[in-house]
């Protein structure tokens, strides 16, 4: 059933851009290297179901999420491809993982011991902490003990993969990256027989260090058209197409006089006679209050937000009177102007990942190719 929209605020997601980014990556990778599409956090705010389907159509062979609930959500929508849960999962989830064919991350000796007696077949990828410092085996001896435990104890775990995560793959300085590569390779030597899927590369490593392609790469932020860092943005092996834009309309307009104040705390005072427009979007939607200095696009031109951003609304200073319903772009292109997610990230002193994930689920996502 199609979604009926009343509030004119929405995120538009171009699925063709996502598929183009995957296709360009696949052209660069060895033909034997698979693409794992990372759709955690509601596909970085883009919408997990639609993005997952588009990624699979573009040639991704596996999906990756962060939590059991995210994996089950994909299964609820009849997505049958392999799913890897990247985060820590309690052993109480093993029966459900077996029933739903969900691959789990095995990340510690204690986790392996807790699975003793498991009778349901469950596929696992072993996570190696090569220097990220989150979850994963950081001791080769612990890994050796875990593998021995699997051979000696009744268990139905099947090791189908091993992986690690790089902390500095998007940096110009590769010293720490190379140290992680070396450390990971030392862990691989523990296996008598290598798992069938070895993967180390996130978006940054896939784009900057093709030697780390192994059997698969995990394509996350750059699948959505965003470079992992400013440095990489200037050194991309191929162009990325942004897939997300944020839209609304002017719902109210008024002329104010010099000295009139706008919004909470009377934080903005008109310096002359001005036209003020009201937009139905606020910090509950992800337009955070720190973005009060940000500009939006109206009639293809940048105009400023004025006053404090409210929970559900904000005000902008227009160049002159416009019609109610005039289209406004907060992220994306209008005419010859473009406001990029990186611009918001700079204003918020954060990274584009966080900007996308902050966009509230109460904003409808509209999909097209």
Secondary structure by P-SEA (a helix, b strand, c coil): cbbbbcccbbbbbcaaaaaaaaaaaaaaccccbbbbbbbcccccccccaaaaaaaaaacccbbbbccaaaaaaaaaacccccccccccccccaaaaaaaabbbbbbccaaaaaaacccccbbbbbbbbcccccccccccaaaaaaaaaaaaccccccccccccccccccccccaaaaaaaaaaaaaaaaacccccccccccccccccccccccccbbbbccccccccccaaaaacccbbbbbcbbbbccccbbbbbccccccccccccccccbbbbbbbccccccccccccccbbbbcccbbbbbcccccccbbbbbbccccccccbbbcccccccccccaaaaaaaacccaaaaaaaccccbbbbbcc
